[in-house]
Structures are given as C-alpha cells and as structure tokens.
Amino acid sequence: MEDMAVIARDFNVTCDVLIKDIMSLSLFKRVGDYIRPISKVMLQVTDANGDSYMISNQAGLDIWCEIKGLEKNYIKLLIMD
C-alpha cells in the first residue's frame, strides 16, 4: 500500500478515497491486501489533454476512440502471475 500512498499524495487525496475511486471503475477487485485487475489484459489510451482511459474490452475502447476522435494507439497491459 506504500505505492498507493504516493499516488494519493500526488493527487492530493487520501488513500481511502483513491482506493474507493479505483474500485468504482469496475476494472479492479480486492484480493487480500492487493488491488488486482479483473482481466489479464487491460488497454489504455491517452487523449490530447494527457488524460488516460483504461478498459478491459478492446471493442468498447475502439468505439469510444471513434466517438472521441482519438487514434487507436493503445498501451496493452498484460497481467502476469
């Protein structure tokens, strides 16, 4: 949870608020003391403002990018156990 504290501090929120916000995305689950993605593959795209969006479904992200007029330049995160 030390990493979470650093991220929370960077965004000027408490760890509890950060964890609540992460869990509200429905992309992550708690497993013991860890927060893990619900899928072994996550996709991330960043818009012109530098805001990043993450999803576990490429078809959904393709549609979202088309609606927003963003190029489909993804970062694919593979979760390895």
N, CA, C and O atoms as a Maestro MAE file, in Angstrom:
{
 s_m_m2io_version
 :::
 2.0.0
}

f_m_ct {
 s_m_title
 :::
 protein
 m_atom[324] {
  # First column is atom index #
  i_m_mmod_type
  r_m_x_coord
  r_m_y_coord
  r_m_z_coord
  i_m_residue_number
  s_m_chain_name
  s_m_pdb_residue_name
  s_m_pdb_atom_name
  i_m_atomic_number
  :::
  1 25 0.811 -1.203 0.000 1 A "MET " " N  " 7
  2 3 0.000 0.000 0.000 1 A "MET " " CA " 6
  3 2 0.855 1.269 0.000 1 A "MET " " C  " 6
  4 15 0.331 2.377 -0.114 1 A "MET " " O  " 8
  5 25 2.163 1.101 0.127 2 A "GLU " " N  " 7
  6 3 3.050 2.262 0.109 2 A "GLU " " CA " 6
  7 2 2.953 3.007 -1.226 2 A "GLU " " C  " 6
  8 15 2.961 4.237 -1.252 2 A "GLU " " O  " 8
  9 25 2.860 2.257 -2.341 3 A "ASP " " N  " 7
  10 3 2.712 2.887 -3.657 3 A "ASP " " CA " 6
  11 2 1.415 3.676 -3.738 3 A "ASP " " C  " 6
  12 15 1.366 4.750 -4.338 3 A "ASP " " O  " 8
  13 25 0.371 3.138 -3.132 4 A "MET " " N  " 7
  14 3 -0.918 3.835 -3.130 4 A "MET " " CA " 6
  15 2 -0.805 5.169 -2.399 4 A "MET " " C  " 6
  16 15 -1.409 6.159 -2.812 4 A "MET " " O  " 8
  17 25 -0.044 5.198 -1.331 5 A "ALA " " N  " 7
  18 3 0.135 6.431 -0.568 5 A "ALA " " CA " 6
  19 2 0.822 7.494 -1.422 5 A "ALA " " C  " 6
  20 15 0.472 8.672 -1.354 5 A "ALA " " O  " 8
  21 25 1.789 7.080 -2.216 6 A "VAL " " N  " 7
  22 3 2.497 8.026 -3.094 6 A "VAL " " CA " 6
  23 2 1.542 8.574 -4.146 6 A "VAL " " C  " 6
  24 15 1.505 9.780 -4.392 6 A "VAL " " O  " 8
  25 25 0.773 7.689 -4.762 7 A "ILE " " N  " 7
  26 3 -0.186 8.132 -5.782 7 A "ILE " " CA " 6
  27 2 -1.230 9.051 -5.160 7 A "ILE " " C  " 6
  28 15 -1.549 10.097 -5.726 7 A "ILE " " O  " 8
  29 25 -1.766 8.672 -4.000 8 A "ALA " " N  " 7
  30 3 -2.758 9.501 -3.316 8 A "ALA " " CA " 6
  31 2 -2.199 10.883 -3.022 8 A "ALA " " C  " 6
  32 15 -2.873 11.889 -3.241 8 A "ALA " " O  " 8
  33 25 -0.978 10.934 -2.531 9 A "ARG " " N  " 7
  34 3 -0.351 12.221 -2.227 9 A "ARG " " CA " 6
  35 2 -0.194 13.057 -3.498 9 A "ARG " " C  " 6
  36 15 -0.438 14.263 -3.481 9 A "ARG " " O  " 8
  37 25 0.213 12.418 -4.603 10 A "ASP " " N  " 7
  38 3 0.388 13.138 -5.871 10 A "ASP " " CA " 6
  39 2 -0.915 13.767 -6.359 10 A "ASP " " C  " 6
  40 15 -0.903 14.819 -6.996 10 A "ASP " " O  " 8
  41 25 -2.041 13.111 -6.053 11 A "PHE " " N  " 7
  42 3 -3.341 13.613 -6.485 11 A "PHE " " CA " 6
  43 2 -4.090 14.343 -5.367 11 A "PHE " " C  " 6
  44 15 -5.252 14.718 -5.520 11 A "PHE " " O  " 8
  45 25 -3.398 14.535 -4.243 12 A "ASN " " N  " 7
  46 3 -3.948 15.305 -3.128 12 A "ASN " " CA " 6
  47 2 -5.270 14.723 -2.606 12 A "ASN " " C  " 6
  48 15 -6.230 15.451 -2.349 12 A "ASN " " O  " 8
  49 25 -5.291 13.391 -2.457 13 A "VAL " " N  " 7
  50 3 -6.442 12.706 -1.874 13 A "VAL " " CA " 6
  51 2 -5.922 11.720 -0.828 13 A "VAL " " C  " 6
  52 15 -4.723 11.453 -0.760 13 A "VAL " " O  " 8
  53 25 -6.820 11.190 -0.024 14 A "THR " " N  " 7
  54 3 -6.426 10.167 0.938 14 A "THR " " CA " 6
  55 2 -6.348 8.808 0.235 14 A "THR " " C  " 6
  56 15 -6.905 8.629 -0.848 14 A "THR " " O  " 8
  57 25 -5.662 7.870 0.852 15 A "CYS " " N  " 7
  58 3 -5.595 6.508 0.301 15 A "CYS " " CA " 6
  59 2 -6.986 5.888 0.210 15 A "CYS " " C  " 6
  60 15 -7.295 5.187 -0.753 15 A "CYS " " O  " 8
  61 25 -7.823 6.148 1.214 16 A "ASP " " N  " 7
  62 3 -9.183 5.595 1.200 16 A "ASP " " CA " 6
  63 2 -9.974 6.101 0.006 16 A "ASP " " C  " 6
  64 15 -10.684 5.331 -0.640 16 A "ASP " " O  " 8
  65 25 -9.858 7.384 -0.292 17 A "VAL " " N  " 7
  66 3 -10.564 7.962 -1.441 17 A "VAL " " CA " 6
  67 2 -10.016 7.388 -2.741 17 A "VAL " " C  " 6
  68 15 -10.785 7.059 -3.645 17 A "VAL " " O  " 8
  69 25 -8.704 7.264 -2.844 18 A "LEU " " N  " 7
  70 3 -8.092 6.699 -4.047 18 A "LEU " " CA " 6
  71 2 -8.556 5.270 -4.281 18 A "LEU " " C  " 6
  72 15 -8.926 4.912 -5.399 18 A "LEU " " O  " 8
  73 25 -8.537 4.457 -3.240 19 A "ILE " " N  " 7
  74 3 -8.973 3.064 -3.373 19 A "ILE " " CA " 6
  75 2 -10.447 3.005 -3.754 19 A "ILE " " C  " 6
  76 15 -10.829 2.210 -4.613 19 A "ILE " " O  " 8
  77 25 -11.269 3.823 -3.136 20 A "LYS " " N  " 7
  78 3 -12.703 3.857 -3.467 20 A "LYS " " CA " 6
  79 2 -12.897 4.224 -4.934 20 A "LYS " " C  " 6
  80 15 -13.710 3.610 -5.625 20 A "LYS " " O  " 8
  81 25 -12.153 5.228 -5.416 21 A "ASP " " N  " 7
  82 3 -12.269 5.644 -6.815 21 A "ASP " " CA " 6
  83 2 -11.811 4.540 -7.763 21 A "ASP " " C  " 6
  84 15 -12.453 4.299 -8.786 21 A "ASP " " O  " 8
  85 25 -10.717 3.871 -7.437 22 A "ILE " " N  " 7
  86 3 -10.219 2.782 -8.279 22 A "ILE " " CA " 6
  87 2 -11.236 1.643 -8.331 22 A "ILE " " C  " 6
  88 15 -11.525 1.108 -9.401 22 A "ILE " " O  " 8
  89 25 -11.768 1.284 -7.186 23 A "MET " " N  " 7
  90 3 -12.728 0.184 -7.137 23 A "MET " " CA " 6
  91 2 -14.035 0.540 -7.851 23 A "MET " " C  " 6
  92 15 -14.720 -0.350 -8.357 23 A "MET " " O  " 8
  93 25 -14.384 1.809 -7.899 24 A "SER " " N  " 7
  94 3 -15.630 2.222 -8.558 24 A "SER " " CA " 6
  95 2 -15.554 2.081 -10.077 24 A "SER " " C  " 6
  96 15 -16.583 2.149 -10.749 24 A "SER " " O  " 8
  97 25 -14.366 1.889 -10.626 25 A "LEU " " N  " 7
  98 3 -14.207 1.738 -12.073 25 A "LEU " " CA " 6
  99 2 -14.715 0.394 -12.584 25 A "LEU " " C  " 6
  100 15 -14.908 0.221 -13.787 25 A "LEU " " O  " 8
  101 25 -14.931 -0.551 -11.682 26 A "SER " " N  " 7
  102 3 -15.340 -1.923 -12.031 26 A "SER " " CA " 6
  103 2 -14.310 -2.618 -12.910 26 A "SER " " C  " 6
  104 15 -14.651 -3.548 -13.641 26 A "SER " " O  " 8
  105 25 -13.062 -2.183 -12.851 27 A "LEU " " N  " 7
  106 3 -11.977 -2.819 -13.584 27 A "LEU " " CA " 6
  107 2 -11.021 -3.537 -12.646 27 A "LEU " " C  " 6
  108 15 -10.116 -4.245 -13.089 27 A "LEU " " O  " 8
  109 25 -11.227 -3.351 -11.342 28 A "PHE " " N  " 7
  110 3 -10.310 -3.900 -10.359 28 A "PHE " " CA " 6
  111 2 -11.089 -4.589 -9.240 28 A "PHE " " C  " 6
  112 15 -12.265 -4.307 -9.015 28 A "PHE " " O  " 8
  113 25 -10.407 -5.496 -8.549 29 A "LYS " " N  " 7
  114 3 -11.006 -6.195 -7.411 29 A "LYS " " CA " 6
  115 2 -9.965 -6.260 -6.305 29 A "LYS " " C  " 6
  116 15 -8.764 -6.172 -6.561 29 A "LYS " " O  " 8
  117 25 -10.430 -6.411 -5.096 30 A "ARG " " N  " 7
  118 3 -9.517 -6.594 -3.958 30 A "ARG " " CA " 6
  119 2 -9.306 -8.074 -3.726 30 A "ARG " " C  " 6
  120 15 -10.253 -8.858 -3.675 30 A "ARG " " O  " 8
  121 25 -8.049 -8.436 -3.589 31 A "VAL " " N  " 7
  122 3 -7.668 -9.811 -3.272 31 A "VAL " " CA " 6
  123 2 -6.702 -9.706 -2.100 31 A "VAL " " C  " 6
  124 15 -5.522 -9.406 -2.276 31 A "VAL " " O  " 8
  125 25 -7.221 -9.958 -0.903 32 A "GLY " " N  " 7
  126 3 -6.395 -9.788 0.294 32 A "GLY " " CA " 6
  127 2 -5.976 -8.330 0.428 32 A "GLY " " C  " 6
  128 15 -6.816 -7.431 0.448 32 A "GLY " " O  " 8
  129 25 -4.680 -8.108 0.519 33 A "ASP " " N  " 7
  130 3 -4.156 -6.749 0.643 33 A "ASP " " CA " 6
  131 2 -3.874 -6.091 -0.702 33 A "ASP " " C  " 6
  132 15 -3.334 -4.986 -0.750 33 A "ASP " " O  " 8
  133 25 -4.235 -6.764 -1.795 34 A "TYR " " N  " 7
  134 3 -3.888 -6.274 -3.120 34 A "TYR " " CA " 6
  135 2 -5.112 -5.808 -3.895 34 A "TYR " " C  " 6
  136 15 -6.230 -6.264 -3.654 34 A "TYR " " O  " 8
  137 25 -4.883 -4.901 -4.818 35 A "ILE " " N  " 7
  138 3 -5.893 -4.496 -5.786 35 A "ILE " " CA " 6
  139 2 -5.419 -5.034 -7.120 35 A "ILE " " C  " 6
  140 15 -4.337 -4.688 -7.595 35 A "ILE " " O  " 8
  141 25 -6.245 -5.891 -7.727 36 A "ARG " " N  " 7
  142 3 -5.859 -6.545 -8.976 36 A "ARG " " CA " 6
  143 2 -6.886 -6.248 -10.056 36 A "ARG " " C  " 6
  144 15 -8.065 -6.053 -9.761 36 A "ARG " " O  " 8
  145 25 -6.437 -6.213 -11.315 37 A "PRO " " N  " 7
  146 3 -7.392 -6.016 -12.410 37 A "PRO " " CA " 6
  147 2 -8.300 -7.237 -12.546 37 A "PRO " " C  " 6
  148 15 -7.913 -8.351 -12.193 37 A "PRO " " O  " 8
  149 25 -9.500 -7.018 -13.057 38 A "ILE " " N  " 7
  150 3 -10.441 -8.125 -13.242 38 A "ILE " " CA " 6
  151 2 -10.089 -8.967 -14.457 38 A "ILE " " C  " 6
  152 15 -10.573 -10.090 -14.598 38 A "ILE " " O  " 8
  153 25 -9.252 -8.434 -15.330 39 A "SER " " N  " 7
  154 3 -8.885 -9.116 -16.559 39 A "SER " " CA " 6
  155 2 -7.367 -9.237 -16.653 39 A "SER " " C  " 6
  156 15 -6.643 -8.418 -16.087 39 A "SER " " O  " 8
  157 25 -6.889 -10.239 -17.354 40 A "LYS " " N  " 7
  158 3 -5.440 -10.403 -17.542 40 A "LYS " " CA " 6
  159 2 -4.897 -9.422 -18.583 40 A "LYS " " C  " 6
  160 15 -3.686 -9.224 -18.681 40 A "LYS " " O  " 8
  161 25 -5.797 -8.807 -19.362 41 A "VAL " " N  " 7
  162 3 -5.386 -7.827 -20.369 41 A "VAL " " CA " 6
  163 2 -6.169 -6.546 -20.139 41 A "VAL " " C  " 6
  164 15 -7.397 -6.560 -20.063 41 A "VAL " " O  " 8
  165 25 -5.444 -5.436 -20.027 42 A "MET " " N  " 7
  166 3 -6.064 -4.122 -19.889 42 A "MET " " CA " 6
  167 2 -5.508 -3.247 -21.014 42 A "MET " " C  " 6
  168 15 -4.340 -3.370 -21.383 42 A "MET " " O  " 8
  169 25 -6.340 -2.375 -21.551 43 A "LEU " " N  " 7
  170 3 -5.926 -1.468 -22.608 43 A "LEU " " CA " 6
  171 2 -6.031 -0.042 -22.101 43 A "LEU " " C  " 6
  172 15 -6.958 0.303 -21.368 43 A "LEU " " O  " 8
  173 25 -5.082 0.775 -22.495 44 A "GLN " " N  " 7
  174 3 -5.065 2.169 -22.059 44 A "GLN " " CA " 6
  175 2 -4.825 3.060 -23.268 44 A "GLN " " C  " 6
  176 15 -3.999 2.747 -24.125 44 A "GLN " " O  " 8
  177 25 -5.541 4.156 -23.330 45 A "VAL " " N  " 7
  178 3 -5.353 5.162 -24.366 45 A "VAL " " CA " 6
  179 2 -5.298 6.524 -23.680 45 A "VAL " " C  " 6
  180 15 -5.955 6.739 -22.661 45 A "VAL " " O  " 8
  181 25 -4.522 7.431 -24.236 46 A "THR " " N  " 7
  182 3 -4.373 8.772 -23.659 46 A "THR " " CA " 6
  183 2 -4.855 9.804 -24.667 46 A "THR " " C  " 6
  184 15 -4.513 9.737 -25.848 46 A "THR " " O  " 8
  185 25 -5.658 10.767 -24.192 47 A "ASP " " N  " 7
  186 3 -6.170 11.794 -25.095 47 A "ASP " " CA " 6
  187 2 -5.200 12.969 -25.201 47 A "ASP " " C  " 6
  188 15 -4.135 12.962 -24.583 47 A "ASP " " O  " 8
  189 25 -5.573 13.972 -25.984 48 A "ALA " " N  " 7
  190 3 -4.702 15.131 -26.234 48 A "ALA " " CA " 6
  191 2 -4.426 15.935 -24.968 48 A "ALA " " C  " 6
  192 15 -3.427 16.651 -24.901 48 A "ALA " " O  " 8
  193 25 -5.295 15.830 -23.963 49 A "ASN " " N  " 7
  194 3 -5.109 16.548 -22.700 49 A "ASN " " CA " 6
  195 2 -4.196 15.798 -21.736 49 A "ASN " " C  " 6
  196 15 -3.875 16.304 -20.661 49 A "ASN " " O  " 8
  197 25 -3.778 14.591 -22.121 50 A "GLY " " N  " 7
  198 3 -2.929 13.791 -21.246 50 A "GLY " " CA " 6
  199 2 -3.705 12.929 -20.275 50 A "GLY " " C  " 6
  200 15 -3.108 12.276 -19.419 50 A "GLY " " O  " 8
  201 25 -5.032 12.912 -20.389 51 A "ASP " " N  " 7
  202 3 -5.860 12.057 -19.541 51 A "ASP " " CA " 6
  203 2 -5.869 10.645 -20.108 51 A "ASP " " C  " 6
  204 15 -6.028 10.462 -21.315 51 A "ASP " " O  " 8
  205 25 -5.703 9.658 -19.258 52 A "SER " " N  " 7
  206 3 -5.668 8.270 -19.705 52 A "SER " " CA " 6
  207 2 -6.967 7.559 -19.348 52 A "SER " " C  " 6
  208 15 -7.588 7.841 -18.323 52 A "SER " " O  " 8
  209 25 -7.361 6.638 -20.209 53 A "TYR " " N  " 7
  210 3 -8.567 5.853 -20.019 53 A "TYR " " CA " 6
  211 2 -8.194 4.385 -20.155 53 A "TYR " " C  " 6
  212 15 -7.396 4.018 -21.018 53 A "TYR " " O  " 8
  213 25 -8.771 3.551 -19.304 54 A "MET " " N  " 7
  214 3 -8.425 2.142 -19.271 54 A "MET " " CA " 6
  215 2 -9.699 1.311 -19.345 54 A "MET " " C  " 6
  216 15 -10.739 1.678 -18.797 54 A "MET " " O  " 8
  217 25 -9.590 0.190 -20.034 55 A "ILE " " N  " 7
  218 3 -10.729 -0.711 -20.195 55 A "ILE " " CA " 6
  219 2 -10.196 -2.122 -20.418 55 A "ILE " " C  " 6
  220 15 -9.026 -2.293 -20.762 55 A "ILE " " O  " 8
  221 25 -11.028 -3.120 -20.230 56 A "SER " " N  " 7
  222 3 -10.603 -4.497 -20.452 56 A "SER " " CA " 6
  223 2 -11.171 -5.064 -21.753 56 A "SER " " C  " 6
  224 15 -10.953 -6.235 -22.062 56 A "SER " " O  " 8
  225 25 -11.893 -4.248 -22.511 57 A "ASN " " N  " 7
  226 3 -12.560 -4.697 -23.726 57 A "ASN " " CA " 6
  227 2 -12.118 -3.829 -24.901 57 A "ASN " " C  " 6
  228 15 -12.468 -2.651 -24.963 57 A "ASN " " O  " 8
  229 25 -11.351 -4.399 -25.837 58 A "GLN " " N  " 7
  230 3 -10.830 -3.598 -26.939 58 A "GLN " " CA " 6
  231 2 -11.929 -3.076 -27.857 58 A "GLN " " C  " 6
  232 15 -11.832 -1.951 -28.349 58 A "GLN " " O  " 8
  233 25 -12.968 -3.864 -28.096 59 A "ALA " " N  " 7
  234 3 -14.061 -3.409 -28.964 59 A "ALA " " CA " 6
  235 2 -14.717 -2.159 -28.379 59 A "ALA " " C  " 6
  236 15 -15.031 -1.216 -29.105 59 A "ALA " " O  " 8
  237 25 -14.919 -2.161 -27.061 60 A "GLY " " N  " 7
  238 3 -15.500 -0.976 -26.407 60 A "GLY " " CA " 6
  239 2 -14.591 0.228 -26.520 60 A "GLY " " C  " 6
  240 15 -15.067 1.343 -26.737 60 A "GLY " " O  " 8
  241 25 -13.294 0.026 -26.377 61 A "LEU " " N  " 7
  242 3 -12.349 1.135 -26.480 61 A "LEU " " CA " 6
  243 2 -12.261 1.640 -27.919 61 A "LEU " " C  " 6
  244 15 -12.104 2.841 -28.140 61 A "LEU " " O  " 8
  245 25 -12.358 0.740 -28.904 62 A "ASP " " N  " 7
  246 3 -12.374 1.161 -30.309 62 A "ASP " " CA " 6
  247 2 -13.544 2.108 -30.576 62 A "ASP " " C  " 6
  248 15 -13.377 3.148 -31.212 62 A "ASP " " O  " 8
  249 25 -14.719 1.741 -30.088 63 A "ILE " " N  " 7
  250 3 -15.909 2.574 -30.274 63 A "ILE " " CA " 6
  251 2 -15.729 3.909 -29.571 63 A "ILE " " C  " 6
  252 15 -16.038 4.957 -30.138 63 A "ILE " " O  " 8
  253 25 -15.231 3.878 -28.345 64 A "TRP " " N  " 7
  254 3 -15.036 5.105 -27.577 64 A "TRP " " CA " 6
  255 2 -14.061 6.028 -28.294 64 A "TRP " " C  " 6
  256 15 -14.290 7.236 -28.367 64 A "TRP " " O  " 8
  257 25 -12.962 5.466 -28.829 65 A "CYS " " N  " 7
  258 3 -11.966 6.277 -29.550 65 A "CYS " " CA " 6
  259 2 -12.580 6.914 -30.794 65 A "CYS " " C  " 6
  260 15 -12.307 8.075 -31.098 65 A "CYS " " O  " 8
  261 25 -13.407 6.158 -31.510 66 A "GLU " " N  " 7
  262 3 -14.068 6.709 -32.696 66 A "GLU " " CA " 6
  263 2 -14.976 7.872 -32.319 66 A "GLU " " C  " 6
  264 15 -14.973 8.904 -32.990 66 A "GLU " " O  " 8
  265 25 -15.744 7.715 -31.264 67 A "ILE " " N  " 7
  266 3 -16.649 8.780 -30.811 67 A "ILE " " CA " 6
  267 2 -15.867 10.024 -30.407 67 A "ILE " " C  " 6
  268 15 -16.277 11.145 -30.709 67 A "ILE " " O  " 8
  269 25 -14.743 9.827 -29.724 68 A "LYS " " N  " 7
  270 3 -13.920 10.941 -29.237 68 A "LYS " " CA " 6
  271 2 -12.951 11.473 -30.297 68 A "LYS " " C  " 6
  272 15 -12.303 12.497 -30.079 68 A "LYS " " O  " 8
  273 25 -12.845 10.788 -31.441 69 A "GLY " " N  " 7
  274 3 -11.931 11.221 -32.484 69 A "GLY " " CA " 6
  275 2 -10.468 10.979 -32.144 69 A "GLY " " C  " 6
  276 15 -9.591 11.717 -32.592 69 A "GLY " " O  " 8
  277 25 -10.207 9.953 -31.356 70 A "LEU " " N  " 7
  278 3 -8.832 9.621 -30.952 70 A "LEU " " CA " 6
  279 2 -8.281 8.505 -31.820 70 A "LEU " " C  " 6
  280 15 -9.015 7.613 -32.246 70 A "LEU " " O  " 8
  281 25 -6.962 8.563 -32.083 71 A "GLU " " N  " 7
  282 3 -6.304 7.466 -32.769 71 A "GLU " " CA " 6
  283 2 -6.293 6.254 -31.840 71 A "GLU " " C  " 6
  284 15 -6.244 6.387 -30.617 71 A "GLU " " O  " 8
  285 25 -6.339 5.094 -32.438 72 A "LYS " " N  " 7
  286 3 -6.358 3.856 -31.648 72 A "LYS " " CA " 6
  287 2 -4.935 3.404 -31.360 72 A "LYS " " C  " 6
  288 15 -4.503 2.341 -31.807 72 A "LYS " " O  " 8
  289 25 -4.223 4.215 -30.619 73 A "ASN " " N  " 7
  290 3 -2.872 3.893 -30.172 73 A "ASN " " CA " 6
  291 2 -2.949 3.470 -28.717 73 A "ASN " " C  " 6
  292 15 -2.978 4.310 -27.817 73 A "ASN " " O  " 8
  293 25 -2.983 2.176 -28.492 74 A "TYR " " N  " 7
  294 3 -3.183 1.637 -27.162 74 A "TYR " " CA " 6
  295 2 -1.871 1.241 -26.506 74 A "TYR " " C  " 6
  296 15 -0.877 0.938 -27.165 74 A "TYR " " O  " 8
  297 25 -1.911 1.256 -25.214 75 A "ILE " " N  " 7
  298 3 -0.920 0.556 -24.416 75 A "ILE " " CA " 6
  299 2 -1.650 -0.681 -23.914 75 A "ILE " " C  " 6
  300 15 -2.690 -0.569 -23.265 75 A "ILE " " O  " 8
  301 25 -1.122 -1.832 -24.203 76 A "LYS " " N  " 7
  302 3 -1.740 -3.083 -23.755 76 A "LYS " " CA " 6
  303 2 -0.968 -3.569 -22.543 76 A "LYS " " C  " 6
  304 15 0.233 -3.826 -22.623 76 A "LYS " " O  " 8
  305 25 -1.659 -3.695 -21.423 77 A "LEU " " N  " 7
  306 3 -1.052 -4.156 -20.182 77 A "LEU " " CA " 6
  307 2 -1.416 -5.624 -19.983 77 A "LEU " " C  " 6
  308 15 -2.595 -5.961 -19.873 77 A "LEU " " O  " 8
  309 25 -0.431 -6.481 -19.938 78 A "LEU " " N  " 7
  310 3 -0.646 -7.905 -19.703 78 A "LEU " " CA " 6
  311 2 -0.290 -8.205 -18.253 78 A "LEU " " C  " 6
  312 15 0.815 -7.911 -17.798 78 A "LEU " " O  " 8
  313 25 -1.224 -8.782 -17.546 79 A "ILE " " N  " 7
  314 3 -1.037 -9.080 -16.135 79 A "ILE " " CA " 6
  315 2 -0.492 -10.499 -16.022 79 A "ILE " " C  " 6
  316 15 -1.148 -11.464 -16.415 79 A "ILE " " O  " 8
  317 25 0.700 -10.608 -15.488 80 A "MET " " N  " 7
  318 3 1.351 -11.909 -15.353 80 A "MET " " CA " 6
  319 2 1.371 -12.310 -13.883 80 A "MET " " C  " 6
  320 15 1.714 -11.503 -13.020 80 A "MET " " O  " 8
  321 25 1.009 -13.533 -13.604 81 A "ASP " " N  " 7
  322 3 1.070 -14.051 -12.237 81 A "ASP " " CA " 6
  323 2 2.360 -14.809 -12.028 81 A "ASP " " C  " 6
  324 15 2.603 -15.325 -10.938 81 A "ASP " " O  " 8
  :::
 }
 m_bond[323] {
  # First column is bond index #
  i_m_from
  i_m_to
  i_m_order
  :::
  1 1 2 1
  2 2 3 1
  3 3 4 2
  4 3 5 1
  5 5 6 1
  6 6 7 1
  7 7 8 2
  8 7 9 1
  9 9 10 1
  10 10 11 1
  11 11 12 2
  12 11 13 1
  13 13 14 1
  14 14 15 1
  15 15 16 2
  16 15 17 1
  17 17 18 1
  18 18 19 1
  19 19 20 2
  20 19 21 1
  21 21 22 1
  22 22 23 1
  23 23 24 2
  24 23 25 1
  25 25 26 1
  26 26 27 1
  27 27 28 2
  28 27 29 1
  29 29 30 1
  30 30 31 1
  31 31 32 2
  32 31 33 1
  33 33 34 1
  34 34 35 1
  35 35 36 2
  36 35 37 1
  37 37 38 1
  38 38 39 1
  39 39 40 2
  40 39 41 1
  41 41 42 1
  42 42 43 1
  43 43 44 2
  44 43 45 1
  45 45 46 1
  46 46 47 1
  47 47 48 2
  48 47 49 1
  49 49 50 1
  50 50 51 1
  51 51 52 2
  52 51 53 1
  53 53 54 1
  54 54 55 1
  55 55 56 2
  56 55 57 1
  57 57 58 1
  58 58 59 1
  59 59 60 2
  60 59 61 1
  61 61 62 1
  62 62 63 1
  63 63 64 2
  64 63 65 1
  65 65 66 1
  66 66 67 1
  67 67 68 2
  68 67 69 1
  69 69 70 1
  70 70 71 1
  71 71 72 2
  72 71 73 1
  73 73 74 1
  74 74 75 1
  75 75 76 2
  76 75 77 1
  77 77 78 1
  78 78 79 1
  79 79 80 2
  80 79 81 1
  81 81 82 1
  82 82 83 1
  83 83 84 2
  84 83 85 1
  85 85 86 1
  86 86 87 1
  87 87 88 2
  88 87 89 1
  89 89 90 1
  90 90 91 1
  91 91 92 2
  92 91 93 1
  93 93 94 1
  94 94 95 1
  95 95 96 2
  96 95 97 1
  97 97 98 1
  98 98 99 1
  99 99 100 2
  100 99 101 1
  101 101 102 1
  102 102 103 1
  103 103 104 2
  104 103 105 1
  105 105 106 1
  106 106 107 1
  107 107 108 2
  108 107 109 1
  109 109 110 1
  110 110 111 1
  111 111 112 2
  112 111 113 1
  113 113 114 1
  114 114 115 1
  115 115 116 2
  116 115 117 1
  117 117 118 1
  118 118 119 1
  119 119 120 2
  120 119 121 1
  121 121 122 1
  122 122 123 1
  123 123 124 2
  124 123 125 1
  125 125 126 1
  126 126 127 1
  127 127 128 2
  128 127 129 1
  129 129 130 1
  130 130 131 1
  131 131 132 2
  132 131 133 1
  133 133 134 1
  134 134 135 1
  135 135 136 2
  136 135 137 1
  137 137 138 1
  138 138 139 1
  139 139 140 2
  140 139 141 1
  141 141 142 1
  142 142 143 1
  143 143 144 2
  144 143 145 1
  145 145 146 1
  146 146 147 1
  147 147 148 2
  148 147 149 1
  149 149 150 1
  150 150 151 1
  151 151 152 2
  152 151 153 1
  153 153 154 1
  154 154 155 1
  155 155 156 2
  156 155 157 1
  157 157 158 1
  158 158 159 1
  159 159 160 2
  160 159 161 1
  161 161 162 1
  162 162 163 1
  163 163 164 2
  164 163 165 1
  165 165 166 1
  166 166 167 1
  167 167 168 2
  168 167 169 1
  169 169 170 1
  170 170 171 1
  171 171 172 2
  172 171 173 1
  173 173 174 1
  174 174 175 1
  175 175 176 2
  176 175 177 1
  177 177 178 1
  178 178 179 1
  179 179 180 2
  180 179 181 1
  181 181 182 1
  182 182 183 1
  183 183 184 2
  184 183 185 1
  185 185 186 1
  186 186 187 1
  187 187 188 2
  188 187 189 1
  189 189 190 1
  190 190 191 1
  191 191 192 2
  192 191 193 1
  193 193 194 1
  194 194 195 1
  195 195 196 2
  196 195 197 1
  197 197 198 1
  198 198 199 1
  199 199 200 2
  200 199 201 1
  201 201 202 1
  202 202 203 1
  203 203 204 2
  204 203 205 1
  205 205 206 1
  206 206 207 1
  207 207 208 2
  208 207 209 1
  209 209 210 1
  210 210 211 1
  211 211 212 2
  212 211 213 1
  213 213 214 1
  214 214 215 1
  215 215 216 2
  216 215 217 1
  217 217 218 1
  218 218 219 1
  219 219 220 2
  220 219 221 1
  221 221 222 1
  222 222 223 1
  223 223 224 2
  224 223 225 1
  225 225 226 1
  226 226 227 1
  227 227 228 2
  228 227 229 1
  229 229 230 1
  230 230 231 1
  231 231 232 2
  232 231 233 1
  233 233 234 1
  234 234 235 1
  235 235 236 2
  236 235 237 1
  237 237 238 1
  238 238 239 1
  239 239 240 2
  240 239 241 1
  241 241 242 1
  242 242 243 1
  243 243 244 2
  244 243 245 1
  245 245 246 1
  246 246 247 1
  247 247 248 2
  248 247 249 1
  249 249 250 1
  250 250 251 1
  251 251 252 2
  252 251 253 1
  253 253 254 1
  254 254 255 1
  255 255 256 2
  256 255 257 1
  257 257 258 1
  258 258 259 1
  259 259 260 2
  260 259 261 1
  261 261 262 1
  262 262 263 1
  263 263 264 2
  264 263 265 1
  265 265 266 1
  266 266 267 1
  267 267 268 2
  268 267 269 1
  269 269 270 1
  270 270 271 1
  271 271 272 2
  272 271 273 1
  273 273 274 1
  274 274 275 1
  275 275 276 2
  276 275 277 1
  277 277 278 1
  278 278 279 1
  279 279 280 2
  280 279 281 1
  281 281 282 1
  282 282 283 1
  283 283 284 2
  284 283 285 1
  285 285 286 1
  286 286 287 1
  287 287 288 2
  288 287 289 1
  289 289 290 1
  290 290 291 1
  291 291 292 2
  292 291 293 1
  293 293 294 1
  294 294 295 1
  295 295 296 2
  296 295 297 1
  297 297 298 1
  298 298 299 1
  299 299 300 2
  300 299 301 1
  301 301 302 1
  302 302 303 1
  303 303 304 2
  304 303 305 1
  305 305 306 1
  306 306 307 1
  307 307 308 2
  308 307 309 1
  309 309 310 1
  310 310 311 1
  311 311 312 2
  312 311 313 1
  313 313 314 1
  314 314 315 1
  315 315 316 2
  316 315 317 1
  317 317 318 1
  318 318 319 1
  319 319 320 2
  320 319 321 1
  321 321 322 1
  322 322 323 1
  323 323 324 2
  :::
 }
}
